[in-house]
Amino acid sequence: MTNRAKLGISAIAAVAAIGVPLAFSWSRPADAATKVPAAALIAPAQGNREVAVLAGGCFWGVEAVFEHVKGVSDVTSGFAGQSAKRATYAKVSTGNSGNAEAVRIVFDPKQVSYAELLRIFFAVVHDPTEVNRQGPDVGPQYRSAIFPQSPAQAKVAKAYITQLQRAKVFNKAIATRIESGGFATAEAYHQDFMARNPRHPYIMIHDRPKLAALKSQFPARWKG
């Protein structure tokens, strides 16, 4: 779904969204987070600052979830991929740029590990079994992908996906790809979108439930 389509949701949808309970999610079961185990492999912390880049559908909700995780100091919405430096929202929305909507997360690995961020990513941020889409948003720009920023992160990501697959945590195969590429910051109006537009219909229907799931399933990680 393009931004124009999201911002153009009708007044009827807006009214309907107000009555949507926080437990509702477009495609995830309400107990999804409880089924996702902690990662068996956790890389030791190196310093107190690390960066993670993750793509899990529309960056509005992904950004909002990680902004509420203890140990995370900054989250930026943007685009990740081999040609990210030249990315703009208009280009990425065509689905032909090769880039994905993604977020850049700055975190303290002594407070929250990269592996724990991945657990949240798989549990409440998105549905990792969907291919080139998330809920109502369709196209390769909405794919599930992890962009490791170091060999250690790549090792943890690969091991965790294998762990989840072997445990058959999800009913379908995990579609999450491990990719390389750069990151470019999205336009200013996309940053902190949920915080600035908490009553937006798209946010209320598709993203507020993710925050509720984070708070419910990961109370020790919740940052208000």
Helices and strands as residue ranges (DSSP letters): H 3-7, H 11-18, H 32-35, E 50-56, H 59-67, E 72-81, G 84-86, H 89-93, E 100-107, H 114-120, I 121-125, E 133-134, E 137-138, G 140-142, E 144-147, H 151-166, E 177-178, E 182-185, G 188-190, H 193-196, H 201-202, I 203-207, H 208-217, G 219-221
